[in-house]
């Protein structure tokens, strides 16, 4: 197993990412099939292909402002483009760049990448890392206006899975079955 692998639900054409929002943003997105006027196009938005990392981040849809979880199917071509153009969100010497070169790359790029420890169903770290992509500028425009194929509000499922999880049930088989995604 590699330390960094993208795990996701995907098809030949799409990859699923997750985001959590307040009801006004999520409900509008589901209704119109993309993000609308309540979504900020001017701030960085983070997409996560890992369902369990999203659950860790939004507290199983119990955190304020993150009470609605969206499963968003986007074009693989867009996701792959974002991965290829991403710049690490924090400077790392092993990148081969000087700090000044990294800072210049950050200013030029509309995509950030973070590799954070994957989580299990209880939020504990696993021995490999999951990708998160931060989109801003043109990347957000592309995401909202071109990449999104389908948006599903999975909040009710998340609440049910969380209820079962808290009762001690093994919910692993109920969750989205993610596969290793080929690195672009």
C-alpha positions in Angstrom: 0.0 0.0 0.0 1.3 3.4 -0.9 1.1 6.1 1.7 -0.8 8.4 -0.7 -3.5 6.9 -2.8 -6.8 8.4 -4.0 -9.7 6.3 -2.9 -13.1 7.2 -4.4 -16.4 6.0 -5.8 -15.9 6.5 -9.5 -17.1 5.4 -13.0 -15.5 5.7 -16.4 -16.6 9.3 -16.6 -17.1 10.6 -13.1 -15.6 10.7 -9.6 -17.5 11.4 -6.4 -16.4 14.1 -4.0 -18.1 15.2 -0.8 -18.8 18.6 0.7 -20.9 19.7 3.7 -22.8 22.9 3.9 -25.5 24.8 5.7 -29.1 23.9 4.4 -29.5 27.1 2.3 -26.4 26.2 0.2 -27.0 22.5 0.0 -30.7 22.7 -0.8 -30.2 25.2 -3.6 -27.4 23.1 -5.1 -29.6 20.0 -5.2 -32.5 21.9 -6.6 -30.5 23.5 -9.5 -27.9 20.8 -10.0 -24.9 22.9 -9.2 -24.0 25.6 -6.7 -26.0 28.8 -6.9 -26.2 32.3 -5.4 -25.7 31.2 -1.8 -22.4 29.6 -2.6 -19.3 31.8 -2.5 -17.4 31.8 -5.8 -14.7 34.0 -4.3 -13.4 31.8 -1.5 -11.5 28.5 -1.7 -13.8 25.4 -1.6 -12.4 22.0 -0.6 -13.5 18.8 -2.2 -12.8 15.4 -0.7 -13.2 12.0 -2.5 -13.0 10.2 0.9 -16.4 9.7 2.5 -14.9 9.0 6.0 -12.6 12.0 5.8 -15.7 14.1 5.1 -17.5 12.5 8.1 -14.5 13.4 10.3 -14.6 17.0 9.0 -18.3 17.6 9.3 -18.8 15.5 12.5 -21.3 13.2 10.7 -23.3 16.2 9.6 -23.6 17.5 13.2 -21.3 20.5 13.0 -22.8 23.9 12.5 -22.7 25.1 9.0 -22.0 21.6 7.8 -25.3 19.9 8.5 -26.0 18.8 4.9 -23.6 16.4 3.2 -23.6 16.4 -0.6 -22.3 13.6 -2.8 -21.1 15.4 -5.9 -20.3 13.5 -9.0 -17.8 15.4 -11.2 -16.1 14.8 -14.5 -13.0 12.8 -14.1 -11.3 15.1 -16.7 -11.9 18.1 -14.4 -10.7 16.2 -11.2 -7.6 14.9 -13.0 -6.8 18.4 -14.3 -7.1 19.7 -10.7 -4.8 17.0 -9.3 -2.2 17.7 -12.0 -2.2 21.4 -11.5 -2.4 21.3 -7.7 0.3 22.9 -5.4 0.9 21.6 -1.9 -1.0 23.7 0.6 2.1 23.8 2.9 5.8 24.1 1.9 7.7 20.8 2.0 11.5 20.7 1.3 11.1 17.3 -0.3 9.1 18.8 -3.1 12.3 19.9 -4.8 11.2 23.5 -4.8 12.8 26.4 -2.9 10.4 28.2 -0.6 10.3 31.1 -3.0 9.5 28.8 -5.9 6.7 27.2 -3.9 5.3 30.6 -2.9 5.3 31.6 -6.6 3.6 28.4 -7.5 0.9 29.0 -4.8 0.2 32.4 -6.3 -0.1 31.0 -9.8 -2.2 28.0 -9.1 -5.9 27.9 -8.4 -5.7 24.4 -6.9 -4.2 23.4 -3.5 -3.6 19.8 -2.4 -3.5 18.4 1.1 -2.8 14.7 2.0 -4.2 14.2 5.4 -4.4 10.9 7.4 -7.4 8.9 6.3 -9.9 8.2 9.0 -11.8 5.1 10.2 -15.5 5.2 11.1 -14.6 6.6 14.6 -12.4 9.4 13.3 -9.1 7.6 14.2 -6.1 7.9 11.8 -5.4 5.1 9.4 -1.8 4.4 8.1 -2.4 6.1 4.7 -3.3 9.6 3.5 -6.3 10.9 1.6 -6.4 13.7 -0.8 -8.3 17.0 -0.5 -8.3 19.6 -3.2 -8.8 23.3 -2.5 -10.3 25.1 -5.5 -10.3 28.9 -6.1 -10.5 31.3 -9.0 -10.9 29.7 -12.4 -10.9 26.2 -10.8 -14.0 27.1 -8.8 -15.6 28.4 -11.9 -14.8 25.2 -13.8 -16.1 23.1 -10.9 -19.4 24.9 -10.6 -20.1 25.5 -14.3 -18.5 22.5 -16.1 -17.4 19.6 -13.9 -20.5 18.9 -11.8 -22.6 16.1 -13.3 -24.9 15.3 -10.3 -25.4 16.4 -6.7 -27.2 14.2 -4.2 -28.0 15.2 -0.6 -27.0 12.2 1.5 -27.7 13.8 4.9 -30.5 11.4 5.9 -28.2 8.4 5.1 -25.4 10.0 7.0 -27.6 10.5 10.1 -28.8 6.9 9.9 -25.3 5.5 9.5 -24.1 7.7 12.4 -27.0 6.4 14.6 -26.0 2.8 13.8 -22.3 3.6 14.3 -22.9 5.2 17.7 -25.0 2.1 18.8 -21.9 -0.1 18.1 -22.9 -1.6 14.8 -20.3 -2.3 12.1 -21.5 0.0 9.3 -18.5 -0.6 7.0 -20.5 -2.5 4.4 -23.2 0.2 4.3 -20.8 3.0 3.4 -19.8 4.1 -0.1 -17.4 1.4 -1.4 -14.3 3.4 -2.5 -11.7 1.9 -4.8 -8.2 3.0 -5.5 -8.4 5.7 -8.2 -5.6 5.9 -10.8 -3.3 8.8 -10.2 -3.6 11.4 -13.0 
